[in-house]
């Protein structure tokens, strides 16, 4: 039996902007991302390499 993922609110989420909150969890060798308003709903799963590339791309476009 696997332990349930420990979902936590992303430090980059803000409830002040349209109530948008993203939660993240470590899923073994992958990272999970889900909408905090729908914790029982689907989540996305990324390899650590894909997540790092995604975050790098976002940071390079930050104003």
MDAnalysis code that builds the backbone (N, CA, C; Angstrom):
import MDAnalysis as mda
import numpy as np

u = mda.Universe.empty(189, n_residues=63, atom_resindex=np.repeat(np.arange(63), 3), trajectory=True)
u.add_TopologyAttr("name", ["N", "CA", "C"] * 63)
u.add_TopologyAttr("resid", np.arange(1, 64))
u.add_TopologyAttr("resname", ["UNK", "UNK", "UNK", "UNK", "UNK", "UNK", "UNK", "UNK", "UNK", "UNK", "UNK", "UNK", "UNK", "UNK", "UNK", "UNK", "UNK", "UNK", "UNK", "UNK", "UNK", "UNK", "UNK", "UNK", "UNK", "UNK", "UNK", "UNK", "UNK", "UNK", "UNK", "UNK", "UNK", "UNK", "UNK", "UNK", "UNK", "UNK", "UNK", "UNK", "UNK", "UNK", "UNK", "UNK", "UNK", "UNK", "UNK", "UNK", "UNK", "UNK", "UNK", "UNK", "UNK", "UNK", "UNK", "UNK", "UNK", "UNK", "UNK", "UNK", "UNK", "UNK", "UNK"])
u.atoms.positions = np.array([
    [0.844, -1.181, 0.000],
    [0.000, 0.000, 0.000],
    [0.890, 1.245, 0.000],
    [0.540, 2.232, -0.816],
    [1.293, 3.471, -0.893],
    [0.665, 4.527, 0.003],
    [1.512, 5.367, 0.585],
    [1.010, 6.488, 1.360],
    [0.372, 7.503, 0.415],
    [-0.643, 8.200, 0.916],
    [-1.276, 9.254, 0.120],
    [-0.270, 10.386, -0.077],
    [-0.269, 11.005, -1.257],
    [0.655, 12.125, -1.492],
    [0.404, 13.265, -0.507],
    [1.466, 13.930, -0.115],
    [1.364, 15.086, 0.784],
    [1.268, 16.342, -0.078],
    [0.057, 16.704, -0.469],
    [-0.161, 17.885, -1.295],
    [0.043, 19.143, -0.467],
    [0.668, 20.149, -1.064],
    [0.862, 21.436, -0.384],
    [0.637, 22.548, -1.397],
    [0.174, 23.664, -0.892],
    [-0.077, 24.810, -1.761],
    [1.247, 25.371, -2.255],
    [1.321, 25.633, -3.531],
    [2.530, 26.214, -4.105],
    [2.777, 27.593, -3.521],
    [4.029, 27.916, -3.281],
    [4.364, 29.248, -2.762],
    [4.111, 30.325, -3.805],
    [3.898, 29.928, -5.055],
    [3.638, 30.887, -6.127],
    [2.152, 31.109, -6.352],
    [1.300, 30.406, -5.612],
    [-0.145, 30.574, -5.752],
    [-0.617, 31.754, -4.932],
    [-1.690, 32.350, -5.391],
    [-2.281, 33.459, -4.650],
    [-3.798, 33.364, -4.719],
    [-4.446, 33.489, -3.598],
    [-5.902, 33.475, -3.569],
    [-6.455, 34.845, -3.934],
    [-5.629, 35.857, -3.949],
    [-6.085, 37.207, -4.253],
    [-6.369, 37.379, -5.739],
    [-5.737, 36.604, -6.586],
    [-5.920, 36.695, -8.026],
    [-6.870, 35.615, -8.495],
    [-8.156, 35.918, -8.523],
    [-9.174, 35.014, -9.037],
    [-9.292, 33.710, -8.256],
    [-8.782, 33.664, -7.047],
    [-8.882, 32.461, -6.237],
    [-8.105, 31.283, -6.792],
    [-7.040, 31.562, -7.532],
    [-6.275, 30.480, -8.158],
    [-5.219, 29.947, -7.205],
    [-5.292, 28.676, -6.934],
    [-4.307, 28.020, -6.072],
    [-3.904, 26.693, -6.714],
    [-2.632, 26.465, -6.746],
    [-2.092, 25.217, -7.276],
    [-1.432, 24.477, -6.134],
    [-1.670, 23.176, -6.071],
    [-1.018, 22.341, -5.077],
    [-0.034, 21.418, -5.777],
    [1.053, 21.127, -5.095],
    [2.080, 20.238, -5.639],
    [2.365, 19.119, -4.634],
    [2.824, 17.995, -5.140],
    [3.177, 16.856, -4.282],
    [4.266, 16.049, -4.959],
    [5.111, 15.452, -4.139],
    [6.110, 14.513, -4.655],
    [5.424, 13.170, -4.823],
    [5.550, 12.613, -6.012],
    [4.938, 11.323, -6.333],
    [6.042, 10.356, -6.741],
    [6.819, 9.947, -5.782],
    [7.967, 9.093, -6.079],
    [9.005, 9.885, -6.843],
    [9.309, 9.451, -8.068],
    [10.301, 10.159, -8.875],
    [9.671, 11.233, -9.764],
    [8.395, 11.522, -9.547],
    [7.672, 12.523, -10.340],
    [7.089, 13.591, -9.418],
    [6.623, 14.697, -10.024],
    [5.956, 15.758, -9.280],
    [4.524, 15.878, -9.780],
    [3.593, 16.011, -8.852],
    [2.188, 16.165, -9.214],
    [1.748, 17.601, -9.013],
    [0.827, 18.043, -9.858],
    [0.259, 19.395, -9.772],
    [-1.249, 19.251, -9.925],
    [-2.004, 19.942, -9.051],
    [-3.460, 19.883, -9.156],
    [-4.070, 21.219, -8.736],
    [-5.331, 21.387, -9.068],
    [-6.098, 22.570, -8.699],
    [-6.605, 22.375, -7.270],
    [-6.286, 23.303, -6.390],
    [-6.683, 23.139, -4.993],
    [-8.195, 23.195, -4.804],
    [-8.922, 23.772, -5.750],
    [-10.375, 23.838, -5.635],
    [-11.036, 22.494, -5.963],
    [-10.257, 21.555, -6.524],
    [-10.787, 20.247, -6.894],
    [-9.813, 19.150, -6.469],
    [-9.608, 18.990, -5.160],
    [-8.590, 18.036, -4.691],
    [-8.877, 16.586, -5.065],
    [-10.111, 16.245, -5.324],
    [-10.431, 14.878, -5.724],
    [-10.384, 14.675, -7.231],
    [-10.138, 15.758, -7.938],
    [-10.112, 15.698, -9.398],
    [-8.769, 15.238, -9.924],
    [-8.568, 15.394, -11.207],
    [-7.331, 14.922, -11.836],
    [-6.127, 15.776, -11.457],
    [-4.957, 15.226, -11.683],
    [-3.722, 15.980, -11.491],
    [-2.792, 15.693, -12.668],
    [-1.852, 16.580, -12.849],
    [-0.819, 16.383, -13.861],
    [0.413, 15.830, -13.176],
    [1.163, 15.015, -13.875],
    [2.369, 14.403, -13.328],
    [3.533, 14.693, -14.268],
    [4.633, 15.186, -13.723],
    [5.804, 15.562, -14.502],
    [7.046, 14.865, -13.979],
    [7.950, 14.524, -14.888],
    [9.270, 14.081, -14.436],
    [9.962, 15.303, -13.842],
    [10.927, 15.082, -12.997],
    [11.645, 16.221, -12.400],
    [12.359, 17.038, -13.476],
    [12.860, 16.372, -14.491],
    [13.545, 17.078, -15.579],
    [12.573, 17.960, -16.355],
    [11.389, 17.427, -16.658],
    [10.388, 18.206, -17.386],
    [9.922, 19.387, -16.555],
    [9.736, 19.174, -15.250],
    [9.304, 20.266, -14.371],
    [10.371, 21.360, -14.310],
    [11.622, 20.979, -14.180],
    [12.712, 21.962, -14.134],
    [12.765, 22.766, -15.430],
    [12.593, 22.101, -16.578],
    [12.594, 22.810, -17.866],
    [11.406, 23.760, -17.961],
    [10.238, 23.323, -17.502],
    [9.040, 24.163, -17.498],
    [9.251, 25.411, -16.642],
    [9.751, 25.224, -15.421],
    [9.974, 26.362, -14.523],
    [11.048, 27.294, -15.073],
    [12.091, 26.756, -15.677],
    [13.123, 27.576, -16.267],
    [12.554, 28.438, -17.397],
    [11.689, 27.848, -18.202],
    [11.062, 28.581, -19.285],
    [10.193, 29.726, -18.752],
    [9.437, 29.451, -17.705],
    [8.587, 30.494, -17.111],
    [9.449, 31.605, -16.527],
    [10.482, 31.249, -15.806],
    [11.334, 32.261, -15.179],
    [12.039, 33.129, -16.216],
    [12.401, 32.551, -17.349],
    [13.095, 33.327, -18.373],
    [12.171, 34.334, -19.054],
    [10.870, 34.139, -18.915],
    [9.892, 35.048, -19.512],
    [9.298, 36.019, -18.502],
    [9.671, 35.906, -17.234],
    [9.130, 36.770, -16.179],
    [9.521, 38.214, -16.431],
    [8.592, 39.073, -16.141],
    [8.845, 40.519, -16.321],
    [9.296, 41.115, -15.007],
])
